[in-house]
Structure formats: C-alpha cells, structure tokens
Amino acid sequence: MPVEATSRGELWRAWLAVALWTALVWTLSSDGFSASSTARVIGPIVRFFFPGISEERFELVHFAIRKTAHLTEYAVLALLTLRALRRGAPRPASHSALLALAFVVVVASADELHQSRSRVRTASPVDVAIDGTGGALALGGALFYERRFGVRASHRYRSPGRIPSDTRGASANVEDL
C-alpha cells in the first residue's frame, strides 16, 4: 500500500534520525567499544548478578550481549530507514522494506570494513549477517504489523490529538474515544 508524501520538515526529520542513528552505529564500532572495553563495563554487572560465574561462561554471556546489541542497533536502523522511505515518494511497503534492508547491509558492511582497519577490533562477515538479520526481523515485524492491523507503526500516533485513520479512511480525534 503506497503512502502519501509528507511535509518536507517531516521528511527531513525522518532522514536526520537515520543519519544520527548511523553515526551512533559508527561510533559503537570504534576502538572504544571493543570487546575488551565493553567487558570492563559488562563484567561487573554480570558478576554482580552471577557472583560465581566462570571466566568461560562470562565470555559466552559477554559475546551474547554484544551480538544482541548488534542485532538491536541494526533493527532500529532498519525501522528508522523504513520510516524515512515511507515518508518520501509513494511506493509499496515491500519496496521500502527491501530498500531499507539494502541500506542496513551497506552500513553493516561499511562498519565491518571500518573495523578491519582497527588494531583492536576484528571484522567478520558473520557480523554483517547478524546485523542484516536484525534489520530483516524488524522490517518483517513492521510489515506483518501493518498487514495484520492495517496501521503503519510509524504513523500510529502522528500528532497530538489525532489517531490514525481506520481501514475505511475515517479518522477520529482522541476526545471522541
């Protein structure tokens, strides 16, 4: 279902959010967020909740936390990109989702290339796959939500005092509920 074009201000803000989140992803791929650096923060927290944890088990937990963070940060990037694309030129939801996923894979690949030039970080095509999976899961969830409930998540609460149109095209004020 194509979407109507929105104001330039809304479109600009949507792409600004994508740019800012991409900058955050790039920052998180710097040497300051290497496994050894994050272990200094995550270690005391994990050991507080699990005082007797072995070093081997901690390494596994630390690895899982880091990969889950990868999955999550790229899921957010995918949703922000989908939102920006859907606020631009009218196109089917599946086309916007594919473009958003392509953007996520490009950013993930650039991130790994950036890490390959670091002395502290390691680059891995597996990380690109994890990042892409995060994006694909988020986009699949967004498309499912839209098809199942007939409402785009990004337009659910567009402005104060308004709720989205129902499937018949009627809209209502919050006060009417």
C-alpha positions as CSV (number, residue, x, y, z in Angstrom):
1,M,0.0,0.0,0.0
2,P,1.7,3.3,-1.1
3,V,1.8,6.1,1.4
4,E,1.1,9.8,0.8
5,A,4.1,12.2,0.7
6,T,4.5,14.2,3.8
7,S,5.8,17.6,4.5
8,R,9.5,18.4,3.8
9,G,10.0,19.0,7.6
10,E,8.8,15.6,8.5
11,L,10.8,14.0,5.7
12,W,13.9,15.9,6.8
13,R,13.5,14.9,10.4
14,A,13.0,11.3,9.4
15,W,16.3,11.2,7.5
16,L,18.0,13.1,10.2
17,A,17.1,10.3,12.6
18,V,18.6,7.8,10.2
19,A,21.8,9.9,9.9
20,L,22.1,10.3,13.7
21,W,21.5,6.6,14.3
22,T,24.0,5.6,11.6
23,A,26.5,7.9,13.3
24,L,25.8,6.2,16.6
25,V,26.4,2.8,15.0
26,W,29.7,4.1,13.5
27,T,30.7,5.3,17.0
28,L,29.9,2.0,18.6
29,S,32.2,0.3,16.0
30,S,35.2,2.4,17.2
31,D,38.0,1.0,19.3
32,G,36.4,2.4,22.5
33,F,33.7,-0.2,22.2
34,S,35.8,-3.2,21.5
35,A,35.2,-6.5,23.4
36,S,37.9,-5.7,25.9
37,S,36.5,-2.2,26.5
38,T,32.9,-3.4,27.0
39,A,34.0,-6.3,29.2
40,R,35.1,-3.7,31.7
41,V,31.6,-2.4,31.9
42,I,29.6,-5.5,31.4
43,G,31.8,-7.7,33.6
44,P,31.0,-6.1,37.0
45,I,27.2,-6.1,36.1
46,V,27.2,-9.8,35.1
47,R,29.3,-10.7,38.1
48,F,27.0,-8.8,40.5
49,F,24.0,-10.9,39.4
50,F,26.1,-14.1,39.0
51,P,28.9,-13.9,41.5
52,G,30.2,-17.5,40.9
53,I,30.3,-17.3,37.1
54,S,33.3,-18.9,35.5
55,E,35.5,-16.9,33.1
56,E,34.5,-19.2,30.3
57,R,30.8,-18.7,31.0
58,F,31.3,-14.9,31.3
59,E,32.9,-14.9,27.9
60,L,29.9,-16.6,26.4
61,V,27.5,-14.2,28.2
62,H,29.6,-11.2,27.1
63,F,29.6,-12.5,23.5
64,A,25.8,-13.0,23.5
65,I,25.2,-9.5,24.9
66,R,27.4,-7.9,22.2
67,K,25.8,-9.8,19.4
68,T,22.3,-9.0,20.7
69,A,23.3,-5.3,20.8
70,H,24.4,-5.7,17.1
71,L,21.1,-7.2,16.2
72,T,19.2,-4.5,18.1
73,E,21.1,-1.5,16.8
74,Y,20.6,-2.6,13.2
75,A,16.9,-3.4,13.8
76,V,16.4,0.2,14.9
77,L,18.4,1.4,11.9
78,A,16.1,-0.6,9.6
79,L,12.9,0.8,11.2
80,L,14.2,4.4,11.1
81,T,15.1,3.9,7.4
82,L,11.8,2.3,6.6
83,R,10.0,5.3,8.2
84,A,12.1,7.8,6.2
85,L,11.5,5.9,3.0
86,R,7.8,5.6,3.6
87,R,7.5,9.4,4.2
88,G,9.1,10.1,0.9
89,A,7.9,9.1,-2.5
90,P,4.9,6.8,-2.6
91,R,6.0,3.1,-3.1
92,P,4.7,-0.2,-2.0
93,A,5.7,-1.3,1.6
94,S,7.7,-4.2,0.3
95,H,9.8,-2.0,-1.9
96,S,10.5,0.4,1.0
97,A,11.4,-2.6,3.2
98,L,13.8,-4.0,0.6
99,L,15.5,-0.6,0.2
100,A,15.8,-0.3,4.0
101,L,17.3,-3.7,4.2
102,A,19.8,-2.9,1.5
103,F,20.8,0.3,3.4
104,V,21.3,-1.8,6.6
105,V,23.5,-4.3,4.8
106,V,25.6,-1.4,3.2
107,V,26.0,0.3,6.6
108,A,26.9,-3.1,8.2
109,S,29.4,-3.8,5.5
110,A,31.0,-0.4,5.9
111,D,31.1,-0.9,9.7
112,E,33.0,-4.2,9.2
113,L,35.3,-2.5,6.7
114,H,35.9,0.2,9.3
115,Q,36.6,-2.4,12.0
116,S,39.0,-4.3,9.7
117,R,41.3,-1.2,9.7
118,S,41.5,-1.2,13.6
119,R,44.2,-2.8,15.6
120,V,41.8,-3.6,18.4
121,R,38.6,-4.7,16.5
122,T,38.0,-7.6,14.2
123,A,35.9,-7.7,11.1
124,S,33.6,-10.6,10.3
125,P,31.1,-11.3,7.5
126,V,29.2,-13.2,10.3
127,D,28.6,-9.8,11.9
128,V,27.2,-8.4,8.7
129,A,24.8,-11.4,8.6
130,I,23.8,-10.7,12.3
131,D,23.3,-7.1,11.5
132,G,21.2,-7.9,8.4
133,T,19.2,-10.4,10.4
134,G,18.4,-7.7,12.9
135,G,17.2,-5.4,10.1
136,A,15.2,-8.2,8.4
137,L,13.5,-9.2,11.6
138,A,12.5,-5.7,12.4
139,L,11.2,-5.0,8.9
140,G,9.4,-8.3,8.7
141,G,7.7,-7.4,12.1
142,A,6.8,-4.0,10.8
143,L,5.3,-5.3,7.6
144,F,3.4,-8.0,9.5
145,Y,2.0,-5.4,11.9
146,E,0.9,-3.2,9.0
147,R,-0.8,-6.1,7.2
148,R,-2.3,-7.6,10.3
149,F,-3.7,-4.4,11.9
150,G,-3.9,-2.2,8.8
151,V,-1.9,0.6,10.5
152,R,1.6,1.6,9.9
153,A,3.6,1.6,13.1
154,S,5.4,4.8,12.1
155,H,2.1,6.7,11.7
156,R,0.3,5.2,14.7
157,Y,0.4,8.5,16.7
158,R,1.4,11.1,14.2
159,S,0.4,14.2,16.0
160,P,-1.1,15.1,19.4
161,G,-4.9,14.8,19.5
162,R,-5.1,12.6,16.4
163,I,-5.3,8.9,15.9
164,P,-4.7,7.1,12.7
165,S,-7.4,6.5,10.1
166,D,-9.2,3.3,10.3
167,T,-9.3,0.9,7.4
168,R,-12.3,2.7,5.9
169,G,-10.5,6.0,5.8
170,A,-12.3,7.7,8.6
171,S,-10.3,9.4,11.3
172,A,-11.2,10.4,14.8
173,N,-10.0,12.7,17.5
174,V,-8.7,11.4,20.8
175,E,-11.5,13.1,22.5
176,D,-14.0,11.0,20.5
177,L,-12.8,7.8,22.2
